[in-house]
């Protein structure tokens, strides 16, 4: 009798789209399924994993949450992801479902392709790739260009390439999707949502299913049970880099064109206790805008408060909430991971964030 494959769901999406919130809600409403989580973050501070470990879901204990913080999962498939999967599959009590949260900077295609490795393919199948979109960010033009201006410039110089690394990454994540979740639609009106739908639809030649969500609330039955076997369809979901490499190869050029993250940079900043968290948040907003910080997240130590204050920022939209008490085994301190484009002035960013902390 053939052993039934364990389904795996890959949840991807750009920085701050709401992947962790969706997973947290899914864990609390998984209908008793035993879930194993593999979480990959860009940067050294495992904020997302720490948040999920504190959610208290019986079907996903701390032992079932595996964090990969050594780099972007799409670039460390052989070194990190495959060995992690094999160890997970060797457990006596195997999960009913595996959920993988990629870094916001990851290409999902190499990860899906890894499910065709011989030791994995016979035991696990990709139930589906879910791409989460920050609808409010898209509506604000984070991934929308002035196409007429670009076309005019290209007409003058065919050698110009005006596609930003962020824009390509956004499109690659959409191209690999079996399901697109337009998250944060509560921040938009009907016209805004319609515009986002049109923008997202126009970014990929494939037309996966698309749903709307508020506050990351997506039914588990929708996320788990897509049944796509995505690893069998990887050839139809190639990234910009793969297509460009194939074009160069076809033209006879020998060019090593691979995906890396030189366009992005992150660092972890440790600060002291923040007496007035509200004032700190207000001071952070102009800093984020000044340096075009893509993502800021971490934990704040508020004196007199027994619980950690989680801070999550996408652009100047900042969310804070207390998630759990500080434990006796951890040091109380404010730790913030900051992610931005490579061209930023690192010293100025650090100085301004520290100044905001007071």
N, C-alpha and C positions, 0 to 999 in steps of 0.2 A: 504494500500500500504506500503510495507516494505521500511524503510529509507535506502538509500544507505550508505554503510560504508565509512568513510573517510580513504583514503590510507595513510600509514605512511612508510617512508623509514628510515632505520637505517644505518648510515654511520659509520663504525668502521675501525680500522687499527692501527698499532703501532705508537708510538710517532714519529712525524715528517714525516709521510707518505704523507701528503698533503691534509688531509680531509677538513680543513678550506678553502683552495684555491679552491678545487672542489666545495664546497658549495657556495662560493662567486661567482664563474663563473656561477653556476646553477641559483642563484637568479637573475643575470643580464640577463638571457636568459630563463626565465621560461614561456614565452608565455602568460603573464597576470595572471597566477595562483596565488592565494593568499596563501602564504607559511607561516606556523608557524614553528619556530625553537626552539628546546630544546637542549641546549648545556651543556655538562658535562665536567669539567676539573679536572685533578688531581693537587691539589695545590690551593692556596687561591686567586691567581691573575687571573681574568677572561680575559685572553688575547684574546682568540679566539672569544668570544662574543663581545668584544670591537672592534675587527677588523671588524666583520660582521656588527655591528651597524653603522659603518662608510662607508658602501658600497653604501648607497643611493638608494637602490632598492625600488621602490614604492610599489611593491607587498609584501614586508616584512619590515614593519616599526619597530621601536624600541619596540613598545608594543607587537609585534609578536615574539620577541626574548626573550626566558626565559633561564636564566643561573642557573645551579645547581652546586655549588662549595663546597658542604658540604661533599664530598667524592665521591668515584667511584660509578657511577650509578648502576652497577650490584650488589653492596652491600647495596644500600639504596633504593631499588625498592619500598618497602611498605611505607617508610617514606617520600620519595621525589618524585619519578617518578609518582606513581599512583595518589597522590593528585594533582600534577601538570597537569596531563592529564585530570583529571576530571574537574578542573577549566577551562581548555582550551575548553573542550567540552560544558561547560555551557555558553560560550559567545554567545551573540545575533548573531554576524556575525562570522560564523565558517570558518575555513581555508579550502581551496580546497585540501591541502596536508600538512602533518606534516613531518618534517625532523628532525631526532634526531642524533646529533653528539656525539658519546661516547668519553670518555676519552681514550687516547692511551693505558691505562692499563686495560681497561674493558673487561670482558667476555660478548659477546653479547647474549649468550644463556639465562641467567636469565632475561634480558631485554625483549627478544622476548616472553618468557614464561609469562611475566606480561600482555601481550595483551590477555591472556585467562582469566583474571579476569572478573567476570560477568558484572561489570559496564562498562568495556571497550570493551569486545569482541563483543557486539552487535552493537557497534558504530564505531569501528576502526578496520582495518585489516593491517597487515604488508605487504605492497606491495613488499618489498624486503629488504634483508640485503646486503649492498655494502661494501666489504672489500678493503681498499686502501693499496697498497703495495709500499714501497719505493724500487724501482727496483735497484737503485744504491747501497743502503745499503745491499740488499741481495747479489748482485754481489760481494760486498767487503767482504762477509763472515760473516755478523753480525748474521745470523741464520744457518750457515753451519758448521757442526762439522766434525772432522776426524773420520768417522764411523768405519774404520778399527781399529783405536787405542781404541775406546770405546768398540768395540766388544772383543778385546783382553783383556782389563781390566775386562770386565764383565765375561769372561771365567774363570778368576782367582778368582773372588769374585762375587757370584750371588747377594749379598746384596747391591752392589754399584748401585747408581742411578745417571746417568750422564746427565740427562735432566735438563737444566737450566730453571728457571722460565720464562725468556724471550722467550726461544724456545717454551715452552708449550703454552704460551699466543699467540704467533704468529700462531701456529697450530690451536688453538681453534678459533681464529678469521677467519681463512681460512675455517675451518670446518662448520661454521655457515653461510657462504656466499651463496647468490644467484648469485652474480656477483663479480668477482675479478677485480680490476683495477690496472694494473701494471703501476704505475705512474713514472714520471721522466725518461722515456725511452730515452729522448734526451741526457742523460748523458752516454749512452751505445752504443756500436756498435751492429750489427746484431747478432754476436756470443754471446755477453754478454746478450742480450735480450733472446736469445734461452736458455741460461744456466739458467736464472732466471725463465723462463717458466717451465723448467724441475724441478727446485728446488721447486717451489711453487706447482706444480702438485703432486710432491712426498710427500708433507706434509699433504695431506688430502685424505681419501678414497672416499669422494664425489668429483664429478667433475663439479663444477659450471662453468658458462660461464666466460671467461677471455678476457679482452680487454687491449690494451695499450693506454697510455695517456702521453702527454707532458704538463708540467706546469699546471696540474690539469684541463685540458680542456677536459671535457666529455659532450657531448650533453645532454640537459635536458631530451629529449625524451628517452635517454638510461637509465638515472638514475631514472626517474619517470615514472612508467607504466610497471614495471616488472610483476606485477600480480601474485606473488608467494604464497600469503597467508601463509607466513612462520610460523605463529603461529600454523598451523595445522600439521607441519612437525618437531616440536621441538624434538621429540624422536630420529630422525635420525641425530641430530647435537650436541650430548653430548660432553661436555668438558672433558679434562683429569681428572679433579677433580671428575666429576660426574661418570665417568667410574671406577676410582679407588675406589670411595665410594661404588659403586654397587658390585665390586669385593670383597671388605672387608665384605660387608653385606652377600654376597653369601657364604663366607667362615665361617660365624658365628661370626666374630669379630665385636664388638660394638665400632665403631670409629667415632668420630665427625670430619669428613674431609670436610672442607669448604674453599672457596676461600677468601683470604685476600691479602693485599698488604704490608705485612711485608718485602718483598724482595725489596721494592722500598721506596724512601724517596724524599721529595721535600721541598723547602723553597723559600720564596720570599725575595729578597735582594733589599733594597732601597739605591740608590746612588745619589750623586749630579749630577750637569750638567756635561756632557762629552764634552769637548772642541773639541777634535779630535776623532770623531767617528771611522774613518778608523784605526787609531792607536789602539784604544780600541779593535776593532774586531781582528786585527792582534795579539794583546796580549792575546786575549781570546783563540785562537786556541791551543796553547800549554797547557793552563790550562784545556781545555776540554779533550785533549788527556791524560794528566797526571792523571786526576781523573776519566777517563772513564765516563764523563757526557753524559747521554743518550739524553737529550733534554734541550735546553735553549731558552727561548723566553721572550719577553717583549717589553718595550718602552724606548727609550733613549731621554733625554732632551739635545738637541744640542743648545747652546747659539747662539742667532742671527737668529735662524730658527723658523718661526712661526708654523711649523708642527711637529708632533711627528714622530720620526724615529722608525719604527718597526724592531725588530731583531728576527730572527728565526734561530735556529741552530739545525742541526741533525749531531751529531758527530762534525767533524771539518768543515763541509760544512755549511757556514753561509750566510744567505740572509738578506739584509736590504732594506727598502724602506720607504718613507714618505707617511703616509696614510691620515691624516687629520690635520687641525689646532688644537692647544690646545684651550680649551674653558676657559672662564673666571670663570667657576664654578669648575674647577679642578686644582689641584696643579701640577705645572711643576716639575717633578722629574723623574729620571731614576729608573724604576722598572723592575727587572728581576726575573723570576721564573726558578729555576734550578731543574732538576729531574735526579736522579741517583740510583744506587743500594744501598741497606741499609748499606753495609759494608764500605762505604766511610768514610773518616776522615772529618766530618762536618766542624770543625774549620779551617782545612787547605784549604778546598774548598772556604769558605767565604773569608779567608785571600787572597787567590790567585786571586779571582775575583775582590776584592777591589783593589788589587795591579795593576791589569790590567787596572782598571778605572783611575789610576793615583792619 
